[in-house]
Amino acid sequence: MNSKLIKRISTAGFILAVLGLLIIPKYCIKKEIKTNEGASGGIIPVTVEIVKRTSMENDLQVSGSVIGNEEIELRMEISGKVILIGFKEGGRVKKGDLLLKVNDADLQAQLLKAELKKKLAEDKEYRQRSLLDKKGISQEAYETALNDLNSAKADIENIKAQIAKTEIRAPFDGKVGLRYVSEGGYVTPSLKIATLQNDNPVKIDFSIPQRYATLISVGNTITLKTSSGKQYKAKIYALEPKVDPVTRALQMRAICANDRGDLFPGSYVTVNLSLNDMREAITVPTQALALDITGERVFIYKNGIAISKKVESGIRTEDEVQIVNGLAPGDTVITSGIMQLRPRAKVKITSINNK
């Protein structure tokens, strides 16, 4: 191979290399532009809704807890051996029923002794009073006898009070829970015997954000929903006089009839409160509202273009959001494909939602 041929091949290779450097980038750029036009320059199908004023139910849902109307733990005031259990686990009792008794034989003996002492003091006081009437003794001697009688009566009352501590009687009608002692066992004041619940009616404890505090008051009716889906009506009857400075919430309490016993103290319920209804509210579907680093926004349809508009929301329901600033009646809000939209993207209306 002579030098001329080598030179020609080299020249041809150089020319091809230069052409490649000029043609390939232009081809890639055209392909990229075409791809981008297909991805972002295409028309996006959307659904829209014409904004108009409408009524909106202003409901608030919060979590609540069921508690008994009255609830106590049964405990003895003194220690002793159990000689009687007067209730059945899970059974109902009436106010005043004897629930448990511990041995009081020593106190009964002391009571008998004190009553005999009282009888003697009564006889002595009677005799001294008769002598005083006849001027047979001094006033001081009679007062000593009277003091002995009163002291004997006080001793009896003290012993009876000690005997009362050997019994537990139901302070109200209710249902007894599981017991943790047996007859013949030894109980102390620190030992829990059982619980007693008055579960009809029941109370509902819940709290609301402070911004709703002026919209709810004593006497308002609320709706309860259990985990099984059952609903009940209850009435607010008490609330805390101040907002919790930690949670910024106001604690409230309602009362609810529980004739069937379906509401168990300690269980969870959803509380629904009806606040003042909005008569002239501007609302959009929940899915139409988008969030970015600048805040809340929606997309408005104008002449085939999606226009991003900043808005301010108010109350919310499961399906709708109130818009308090940024929209006006007659605006056309895009309600679908929000995640695909960019400001000034080309769009095409496929359907119009009607409220």
C-alpha positions, 0 to 999 in steps of 0.5 A, spaced: 500 500 500 503 506 497 503 513 501 498 516 496 492 510 498 494 511 505 493 519 505 486 518 501 483 513 506 486 518 512 482 524 509 476 520 508 476 517 515 477 524 517 471 527 513 466 521 516 468 523 523 467 530 522 460 529 519 458 524 524 460 530 529 455 534 526 449 530 524 449 525 530 447 531 535 442 534 531 439 527 530 439 526 538 436 533 539 430 532 534 429 526 538 429 529 545 425 534 542 420 530 539 420 525 545 418 531 550 413 534 545 410 527 546 410 527 554 409 534 556 406 538 550 400 533 548 393 535 550 391 532 557 384 530 558 381 532 564 374 533 568 372 540 570 367 543 575 363 550 575 364 553 581 358 556 584 355 557 591 352 552 595 350 550 602 355 545 606 354 542 612 359 544 617 360 537 621 366 535 626 368 528 627 373 527 633 375 521 637 371 519 644 371 514 650 366 511 653 366 511 661 361 509 666 356 513 669 359 511 676 365 507 677 369 505 683 374 499 685 371 495 691 376 495 697 376 494 704 377 500 709 381 495 714 384 488 714 381 482 715 378 475 714 373 474 708 367 471 711 361 473 706 361 474 699 355 477 697 355 478 689 356 474 683 361 476 678 358 480 672 352 480 676 348 486 678 347 489 685 342 494 688 344 500 692 345 498 699 346 491 698 352 487 702 357 485 697 363 483 702 364 482 710 370 480 714 370 477 721 368 482 726 367 478 732 372 482 736 368 488 735 361 485 736 364 483 743 367 490 744 360 493 742 356 488 747 361 490 753 360 498 751 352 497 751 352 494 758 356 499 760 351 504 757 346 501 761 349 502 768 351 509 766 343 510 764 341 507 771 346 511 775 344 518 771 337 516 773 338 515 780 343 522 781 338 526 777 332 524 782 337 526 788 338 532 785 331 534 784 330 533 792 337 537 793 340 530 795 347 531 791 350 537 788 350 539 781 357 537 780 356 530 782 350 529 777 354 532 771 359 527 773 354 521 772 351 525 766 358 525 763 359 518 764 353 516 760 355 520 754 362 517 754 358 510 754 354 512 748 360 515 744 364 509 745 358 505 742 358 509 736 365 508 735 365 501 735 359 501 730 363 505 726 369 500 726 364 494 725 361 498 718 368 498 716 368 491 716 362 491 710 362 493 703 355 495 701 354 498 694 353 505 693 349 505 687 346 500 682 350 497 678 354 491 675 360 488 678 366 485 675 371 480 676 373 478 683 380 477 686 378 474 693 375 468 695 371 467 702 376 465 707 382 469 704 385 475 708 384 482 705 387 489 706 386 496 704 391 495 698 387 489 695 382 490 689 376 486 690 372 488 684 370 493 680 363 496 680 360 500 674 353 504 673 353 503 665 346 506 664 347 511 662 354 512 660 358 518 659 362 520 653 369 524 654 372 527 648 375 534 646 375 539 640 380 544 637 379 551 640 377 554 634 370 550 635 369 552 642 364 558 641 360 553 636 358 548 641 355 548 648 351 545 653 345 542 651 348 540 644 346 533 641 352 529 638 352 522 634 356 517 636 358 511 632 362 505 635 367 500 631 361 496 629 357 501 626 352 502 630 350 509 632 347 513 638 345 520 640 348 523 646 347 530 649 353 534 652 352 536 659 358 539 661 365 542 659 371 544 662 372 551 663 378 552 660 382 550 654 388 545 655 394 549 654 398 543 651 393 540 646 389 547 645 383 543 645 377 543 650 374 537 654 367 536 653 362 530 656 356 528 654 351 523 656 348 517 653 342 512 654 345 505 654 339 500 655 341 495 651 348 495 654 351 495 647 356 501 650 362 498 654 366 503 658 373 504 656 371 503 649 372 507 643 367 511 639 367 516 633 363 523 635 360 527 630 358 534 632 354 538 627 356 545 627 353 551 623 351 550 616 354 554 611 349 557 606 353 560 601 360 556 601 364 556 595 367 548 595 371 544 590 372 536 590 377 534 595 381 531 589 382 538 586 386 541 591 393 540 591 399 542 595 406 545 594 411 549 597 408 555 596 401 553 599 394 550 597 392 551 589 387 549 584 388 549 577 383 553 573 381 551 565 382 557 561 382 557 553 385 550 553 390 552 558 391 549 566 392 556 570 395 554 577 391 559 582 393 559 589 387 558 594 386 558 602 381 552 604 376 552 610 372 546 613 373 540 610 368 534 609 370 527 606 368 529 599 369 537 599 373 542 601 371 549 602 375 555 599 375 561 603 379 565 598 382 565 591 376 562 587 369 566 585 363 563 582 363 561 575 371 559 575 372 552 572 376 548 576 380 542 574 378 536 578 382 530 575 389 529 573 392 534 578 398 530 579 400 530 571 398 538 570 403 543 570 402 550 570 400 552 563 399 545 560 394 544 554 388 540 557 382 538 554 375 537 557 372 530 557 366 531 562 363 537 566 361 535 574 355 537 576 354 538 584 
